[in-house]
Amino acid sequence: MIVRDFNELIKSERDRVVSDAKWSSVRMLLAEDQMGFSFHLTDLGATLVDRL
């Protein structure tokens, strides 16, 4: 089992944090973790409108 602290990732592992003007994403699990999947926490912001 892998246990990661969200706040520690933001502070110390900048390569796992990606952001733009309208969104930000923290990569909690990557292929190098060898879990067979990736897991990201993504904040799209309150003003984002998606039109279909």
PDB file of N, CA, C and O in Angstrom:
ATOM      1  N   MET A   1       0.843  -1.167   0.000  1.00  0.00           N
ATOM      2  CA  MET A   1       0.000   0.000   0.000  1.00  0.00           C
ATOM      3  C   MET A   1       0.897   1.242   0.000  1.00  0.00           C
ATOM      4  O   MET A   1       1.912   1.290   0.695  1.00  0.00           O
ATOM      5  N   ILE A   2       0.508   2.228  -0.780  1.00  0.00           N
ATOM      6  CA  ILE A   2       1.223   3.504  -0.839  1.00  0.00           C
ATOM      7  C   ILE A   2       0.361   4.556  -0.155  1.00  0.00           C
ATOM      8  O   ILE A   2      -0.812   4.719  -0.490  1.00  0.00           O
ATOM      9  N   VAL A   3       0.936   5.259   0.791  1.00  0.00           N
ATOM     10  CA  VAL A   3       0.234   6.347   1.481  1.00  0.00           C
ATOM     11  C   VAL A   3       1.021   7.625   1.227  1.00  0.00           C
ATOM     12  O   VAL A   3       2.207   7.702   1.547  1.00  0.00           O
ATOM     13  N   ARG A   4       0.362   8.626   0.653  1.00  0.00           N
ATOM     14  CA  ARG A   4       1.018   9.903   0.373  1.00  0.00           C
ATOM     15  C   ARG A   4       0.214  11.037   0.983  1.00  0.00           C
ATOM     16  O   ARG A   4      -1.016  11.004   1.011  1.00  0.00           O
ATOM     17  N   ASP A   5       0.921  12.026   1.465  1.00  0.00           N
ATOM     18  CA  ASP A   5       0.309  13.226   2.033  1.00  0.00           C
ATOM     19  C   ASP A   5       0.190  14.277   0.924  1.00  0.00           C
ATOM     20  O   ASP A   5       1.195  14.707   0.358  1.00  0.00           O
ATOM     21  N   PHE A   6      -1.022  14.676   0.625  1.00  0.00           N
ATOM     22  CA  PHE A   6      -1.292  15.655  -0.432  1.00  0.00           C
ATOM     23  C   PHE A   6      -0.464  16.924  -0.232  1.00  0.00           C
ATOM     24  O   PHE A   6       0.155  17.412  -1.177  1.00  0.00           O
ATOM     25  N   ASN A   7      -0.447  17.454   0.972  1.00  0.00           N
ATOM     26  CA  ASN A   7       0.273  18.704   1.257  1.00  0.00           C
ATOM     27  C   ASN A   7       1.783  18.538   1.095  1.00  0.00           C
ATOM     28  O   ASN A   7       2.458  19.466   0.648  1.00  0.00           O
ATOM     29  N   GLU A   8       2.314  17.387   1.447  1.00  0.00           N
ATOM     30  CA  GLU A   8       3.749  17.129   1.277  1.00  0.00           C
ATOM     31  C   GLU A   8       4.116  17.029  -0.208  1.00  0.00           C
ATOM     32  O   GLU A   8       5.181  17.494  -0.617  1.00  0.00           O
ATOM     33  N   LEU A   9       3.247  16.432  -1.003  1.00  0.00           N
ATOM     34  CA  LEU A   9       3.508  16.362  -2.445  1.00  0.00           C
ATOM     35  C   LEU A   9       3.580  17.755  -3.052  1.00  0.00           C
ATOM     36  O   LEU A   9       4.445  18.027  -3.885  1.00  0.00           O
ATOM     37  N   ILE A  10       2.692  18.623  -2.647  1.00  0.00           N
ATOM     38  CA  ILE A  10       2.676  19.993  -3.173  1.00  0.00           C
ATOM     39  C   ILE A  10       3.961  20.723  -2.809  1.00  0.00           C
ATOM     40  O   ILE A  10       4.504  21.465  -3.628  1.00  0.00           O
ATOM     41  N   LYS A  11       4.449  20.522  -1.596  1.00  0.00           N
ATOM     42  CA  LYS A  11       5.651  21.214  -1.115  1.00  0.00           C
ATOM     43  C   LYS A  11       6.943  20.649  -1.695  1.00  0.00           C
ATOM     44  O   LYS A  11       7.820  21.405  -2.114  1.00  0.00           O
ATOM     45  N   SER A  12       7.064  19.326  -1.721  1.00  0.00           N
ATOM     46  CA  SER A  12       8.374  18.733  -1.992  1.00  0.00           C
ATOM     47  C   SER A  12       8.529  18.055  -3.353  1.00  0.00           C
ATOM     48  O   SER A  12       9.656  17.876  -3.813  1.00  0.00           O
ATOM     49  N   GLU A  13       7.446  17.679  -4.001  1.00  0.00           N
ATOM     50  CA  GLU A  13       7.562  16.958  -5.269  1.00  0.00           C
ATOM     51  C   GLU A  13       6.881  17.743  -6.385  1.00  0.00           C
ATOM     52  O   GLU A  13       5.803  17.377  -6.855  1.00  0.00           O
ATOM     53  N   ARG A  14       7.527  18.823  -6.797  1.00  0.00           N
ATOM     54  CA  ARG A  14       6.952  19.733  -7.782  1.00  0.00           C
ATOM     55  C   ARG A  14       6.706  19.070  -9.136  1.00  0.00           C
ATOM     56  O   ARG A  14       5.875  19.552  -9.906  1.00  0.00           O
ATOM     57  N   ASP A  15       7.403  17.986  -9.442  1.00  0.00           N
ATOM     58  CA  ASP A  15       7.181  17.310 -10.724  1.00  0.00           C
ATOM     59  C   ASP A  15       5.832  16.601 -10.759  1.00  0.00           C
ATOM     60  O   ASP A  15       5.384  16.201 -11.834  1.00  0.00           O
ATOM     61  N   ARG A  16       5.175  16.436  -9.621  1.00  0.00           N
ATOM     62  CA  ARG A  16       3.853  15.803  -9.558  1.00  0.00           C
ATOM     63  C   ARG A  16       2.730  16.832  -9.568  1.00  0.00           C
ATOM     64  O   ARG A  16       1.556  16.464  -9.566  1.00  0.00           O
ATOM     65  N   VAL A  17       3.077  18.122  -9.578  1.00  0.00           N
ATOM     66  CA  VAL A  17       2.082  19.194  -9.551  1.00  0.00           C
ATOM     67  C   VAL A  17       2.101  19.908 -10.899  1.00  0.00           C
ATOM     68  O   VAL A  17       3.144  20.386 -11.345  1.00  0.00           O
ATOM     69  N   VAL A  18       0.931  19.975 -11.543  1.00  0.00           N
ATOM     70  CA  VAL A  18       0.796  20.634 -12.840  1.00  0.00           C
ATOM     71  C   VAL A  18      -0.365  21.614 -12.738  1.00  0.00           C
ATOM     72  O   VAL A  18      -1.405  21.291 -12.165  1.00  0.00           O
ATOM     73  N   SER A  19      -0.186  22.817 -13.296  1.00  0.00           N
ATOM     74  CA  SER A  19      -1.279  23.782 -13.221  1.00  0.00           C
ATOM     75  C   SER A  19      -1.272  24.711 -14.424  1.00  0.00           C
ATOM     76  O   SER A  19      -0.289  24.836 -15.155  1.00  0.00           O
ATOM     77  N   ASP A  20      -2.411  25.351 -14.590  1.00  0.00           N
ATOM     78  CA  ASP A  20      -2.634  26.327 -15.639  1.00  0.00           C
ATOM     79  C   ASP A  20      -3.444  27.445 -14.998  1.00  0.00           C
ATOM     80  O   ASP A  20      -3.708  27.400 -13.796  1.00  0.00           O
ATOM     81  N   ALA A  21      -3.838  28.430 -15.761  1.00  0.00           N
ATOM     82  CA  ALA A  21      -4.607  29.550 -15.221  1.00  0.00           C
ATOM     83  C   ALA A  21      -5.973  29.113 -14.699  1.00  0.00           C
ATOM     84  O   ALA A  21      -6.513  29.739 -13.787  1.00  0.00           O
ATOM     85  N   LYS A  22      -6.540  28.038 -15.269  1.00  0.00           N
ATOM     86  CA  LYS A  22      -7.903  27.625 -14.916  1.00  0.00           C
ATOM     87  C   LYS A  22      -7.988  26.302 -14.173  1.00  0.00           C
ATOM     88  O   LYS A  22      -9.076  25.930 -13.732  1.00  0.00           O
ATOM     89  N   TRP A  23      -6.882  25.574 -14.016  1.00  0.00           N
ATOM     90  CA  TRP A  23      -6.944  24.277 -13.350  1.00  0.00           C
ATOM     91  C   TRP A  23      -5.603  23.943 -12.700  1.00  0.00           C
ATOM     92  O   TRP A  23      -4.571  24.523 -13.038  1.00  0.00           O
ATOM     93  N   SER A  24      -5.637  23.010 -11.776  1.00  0.00           N
ATOM     94  CA  SER A  24      -4.418  22.465 -11.181  1.00  0.00           C
ATOM     95  C   SER A  24      -4.640  20.980 -10.911  1.00  0.00           C
ATOM     96  O   SER A  24      -5.760  20.548 -10.639  1.00  0.00           O
ATOM     97  N   SER A  25      -3.555  20.204 -10.989  1.00  0.00           N
ATOM     98  CA  SER A  25      -3.654  18.770 -10.808  1.00  0.00           C
ATOM     99  C   SER A  25      -2.441  18.259 -10.039  1.00  0.00           C
ATOM    100  O   SER A  25      -1.314  18.682 -10.297  1.00  0.00           O
ATOM    101  N   VAL A  26      -2.673  17.352  -9.099  1.00  0.00           N
ATOM    102  CA  VAL A  26      -1.602  16.711  -8.344  1.00  0.00           C
ATOM    103  C   VAL A  26      -1.633  15.233  -8.684  1.00  0.00           C
ATOM    104  O   VAL A  26      -2.658  14.571  -8.520  1.00  0.00           O
ATOM    105  N   ARG A  27      -0.518  14.724  -9.154  1.00  0.00           N
ATOM    106  CA  ARG A  27      -0.393  13.321  -9.556  1.00  0.00           C
ATOM    107  C   ARG A  27      -0.037  12.490  -8.337  1.00  0.00           C
ATOM    108  O   ARG A  27       1.115  12.471  -7.902  1.00  0.00           O
ATOM    109  N   MET A  28      -1.017  11.811  -7.795  1.00  0.00           N
ATOM    110  CA  MET A  28      -0.809  11.026  -6.578  1.00  0.00           C
ATOM    111  C   MET A  28      -0.127   9.692  -6.870  1.00  0.00           C
ATOM    112  O   MET A  28       0.758   9.278  -6.121  1.00  0.00           O
ATOM    113  N   LEU A  29      -0.524   9.016  -7.944  1.00  0.00           N
ATOM    114  CA  LEU A  29       0.082   7.752  -8.367  1.00  0.00           C
ATOM    115  C   LEU A  29       0.450   7.844  -9.840  1.00  0.00           C
ATOM    116  O   LEU A  29      -0.333   8.326 -10.659  1.00  0.00           O
ATOM    117  N   LEU A  30       1.646   7.378 -10.168  1.00  0.00           N
ATOM    118  CA  LEU A  30       2.110   7.374 -11.547  1.00  0.00           C
ATOM    119  C   LEU A  30       2.544   5.967 -11.943  1.00  0.00           C
ATOM    120  O   LEU A  30       2.568   5.069 -11.102  1.00  0.00           O
ATOM    121  N   ALA A  31       2.886   5.766 -13.208  1.00  0.00           N
ATOM    122  CA  ALA A  31       3.318   4.451 -13.697  1.00  0.00           C
ATOM    123  C   ALA A  31       4.521   3.941 -12.917  1.00  0.00           C
ATOM    124  O   ALA A  31       4.636   2.739 -12.677  1.00  0.00           O
ATOM    125  N   GLU A  32       5.410   4.828 -12.523  1.00  0.00           N
ATOM    126  CA  GLU A  32       6.607   4.415 -11.777  1.00  0.00           C
ATOM    127  C   GLU A  32       6.270   3.812 -10.411  1.00  0.00           C
ATOM    128  O   GLU A  32       7.112   3.142  -9.811  1.00  0.00           O
ATOM    129  N   ASP A  33       5.062   4.036  -9.915  1.00  0.00           N
ATOM    130  CA  ASP A  33       4.625   3.442  -8.654  1.00  0.00           C
ATOM    131  C   ASP A  33       4.203   1.980  -8.826  1.00  0.00           C
ATOM    132  O   ASP A  33       3.987   1.280  -7.838  1.00  0.00           O
ATOM    133  N   GLN A  34       4.086   1.521 -10.063  1.00  0.00           N
ATOM    134  CA  GLN A  34       3.786   0.134 -10.422  1.00  0.00           C
ATOM    135  C   GLN A  34       2.496  -0.395  -9.783  1.00  0.00           C
ATOM    136  O   GLN A  34       2.447  -1.527  -9.304  1.00  0.00           O
ATOM    137  N   MET A  35       1.458   0.443  -9.786  1.00  0.00           N
ATOM    138  CA  MET A  35       0.158   0.020  -9.267  1.00  0.00           C
ATOM    139  C   MET A  35      -0.781  -0.419 -10.395  1.00  0.00           C
ATOM    140  O   MET A  35      -1.843  -0.980 -10.128  1.00  0.00           O
ATOM    141  N   GLY A  36      -0.398  -0.170 -11.650  1.00  0.00           N
ATOM    142  CA  GLY A  36      -1.224  -0.558 -12.780  1.00  0.00           C
ATOM    143  C   GLY A  36      -2.206   0.520 -13.210  1.00  0.00           C
ATOM    144  O   GLY A  36      -2.984   0.307 -14.140  1.00  0.00           O
ATOM    145  N   PHE A  37      -2.187   1.664 -12.556  1.00  0.00           N
ATOM    146  CA  PHE A  37      -3.048   2.784 -12.919  1.00  0.00           C
ATOM    147  C   PHE A  37      -2.443   4.067 -12.359  1.00  0.00           C
ATOM    148  O   PHE A  37      -1.538   4.021 -11.525  1.00  0.00           O
ATOM    149  N   SER A  38      -2.943   5.204 -12.816  1.00  0.00           N
ATOM    150  CA  SER A  38      -2.521   6.489 -12.256  1.00  0.00           C
ATOM    151  C   SER A  38      -3.713   7.121 -11.546  1.00  0.00           C
ATOM    152  O   SER A  38      -4.865   6.809 -11.848  1.00  0.00           O
ATOM    153  N   PHE A  39      -3.427   8.003 -10.612  1.00  0.00           N
ATOM    154  CA  PHE A  39      -4.483   8.667  -9.844  1.00  0.00           C
ATOM    155  C   PHE A  39      -4.098  10.125  -9.682  1.00  0.00           C
ATOM    156  O   PHE A  39      -3.005  10.441  -9.212  1.00  0.00           O
ATOM    157  N   HIS A  40      -5.006  11.012 -10.076  1.00  0.00           N
ATOM    158  CA  HIS A  40      -4.741  12.447 -10.042  1.00  0.00           C
ATOM    159  C   HIS A  40      -5.880  13.144  -9.306  1.00  0.00           C
ATOM    160  O   HIS A  40      -7.042  12.763  -9.448  1.00  0.00           O
ATOM    161  N   LEU A  41      -5.547  14.160  -8.525  1.00  0.00           N
ATOM    162  CA  LEU A  41      -6.551  15.040  -7.932  1.00  0.00           C
ATOM    163  C   LEU A  41      -6.518  16.329  -8.735  1.00  0.00           C
ATOM    164  O   LEU A  41      -5.496  17.014  -8.774  1.00  0.00           O
ATOM    165  N   THR A  42      -7.628  16.660  -9.373  1.00  0.00           N
ATOM    166  CA  THR A  42      -7.673  17.815 -10.268  1.00  0.00           C
ATOM    167  C   THR A  42      -8.751  18.785  -9.836  1.00  0.00           C
ATOM    168  O   THR A  42      -9.895  18.398  -9.596  1.00  0.00           O
ATOM    169  N   ASP A  43      -8.372  20.054  -9.739  1.00  0.00           N
ATOM    170  CA  ASP A  43      -9.301  21.143  -9.406  1.00  0.00           C
ATOM    171  C   ASP A  43      -9.504  21.957 -10.675  1.00  0.00           C
ATOM    172  O   ASP A  43      -8.565  22.568 -11.185  1.00  0.00           O
ATOM    173  N   LEU A  44     -10.728  21.963 -11.181  1.00  0.00           N
ATOM    174  CA  LEU A  44     -11.032  22.678 -12.424  1.00  0.00           C
ATOM    175  C   LEU A  44     -11.431  24.126 -12.195  1.00  0.00           C
ATOM    176  O   LEU A  44     -11.611  24.870 -13.159  1.00  0.00           O
ATOM    177  N   GLY A  45     -11.569  24.533 -10.972  1.00  0.00           N
ATOM    178  CA  GLY A  45     -11.936  25.913 -10.670  1.00  0.00           C
ATOM    179  C   GLY A  45     -13.433  26.132 -10.743  1.00  0.00           C
ATOM    180  O   GLY A  45     -14.136  25.429 -11.469  1.00  0.00           O
ATOM    181  N   ALA A  46     -13.914  27.092 -10.005  1.00  0.00           N
ATOM    182  CA  ALA A  46     -15.350  27.349  -9.907  1.00  0.00           C
ATOM    183  C   ALA A  46     -15.910  28.039 -11.150  1.00  0.00           C
ATOM    184  O   ALA A  46     -17.118  27.983 -11.382  1.00  0.00           O
ATOM    185  N   THR A  47     -15.067  28.686 -11.953  1.00  0.00           N
ATOM    186  CA  THR A  47     -15.567  29.458 -13.093  1.00  0.00           C
ATOM    187  C   THR A  47     -15.506  28.705 -14.411  1.00  0.00           C
ATOM    188  O   THR A  47     -15.871  29.253 -15.451  1.00  0.00           O
ATOM    189  N   LEU A  48     -15.053  27.465 -14.387  1.00  0.00           N
ATOM    190  CA  LEU A  48     -14.934  26.697 -15.624  1.00  0.00           C
ATOM    191  C   LEU A  48     -16.306  26.277 -16.134  1.00  0.00           C
ATOM    192  O   LEU A  48     -17.107  25.707 -15.393  1.00  0.00           O
ATOM    193  N   VAL A  49     -16.568  26.563 -17.410  1.00  0.00           N
ATOM    194  CA  VAL A  49     -17.813  26.168 -18.050  1.00  0.00           C
ATOM    195  C   VAL A  49     -17.461  25.258 -19.209  1.00  0.00           C
ATOM    196  O   VAL A  49     -16.653  25.615 -20.066  1.00  0.00           O
ATOM    197  N   ASP A  50     -18.070  24.082 -19.234  1.00  0.00           N
ATOM    198  CA  ASP A  50     -17.817  23.123 -20.305  1.00  0.00           C
ATOM    199  C   ASP A  50     -19.066  23.030 -21.165  1.00  0.00           C
ATOM    200  O   ASP A  50     -20.130  22.648 -20.678  1.00  0.00           O
ATOM    201  N   ARG A  51     -18.945  23.373 -22.420  1.00  0.00           N
ATOM    202  CA  ARG A  51     -20.084  23.322 -23.340  1.00  0.00           C
ATOM    203  C   ARG A  51     -19.964  22.092 -24.220  1.00  0.00           C
ATOM    204  O   ARG A  51     -18.919  21.842 -24.821  1.00  0.00           O
ATOM    205  N   LEU A  52     -21.034  21.336 -24.289  1.00  0.00           N
ATOM    206  CA  LEU A  52     -21.039  20.127 -25.107  1.00  0.00           C
ATOM    207  C   LEU A  52     -21.606  20.386 -26.464  1.00  0.00           C
ATOM    208  O   LEU A  52     -21.686  19.473 -27.285  1.00  0.00           O
TER     209      LEU A  52
END
